[in-house]
């Protein structure tokens, strides 16, 4: 059924038998052009935009506890 959906132009989260006996993977598969013989695969959903993380160095510096020696 997954093959029929991919051939029709859909992106599917398919169950694929992976390298050895009993191992399965679940990548997203699709074809860019219906006439292509190979599938394109992705481990994340290709229809969603990728979110870019921006780390702030200032926030990391504020979270560090500064030791001021032994308290009496």
Secondary structure, DSSP 8 states (H G I E B T S, - for coil): -HHHHHHTT--EE--EE-SSTT-EE--EEE-SSTT-SS-EEESS-TTS--------HHHHHHHS--------
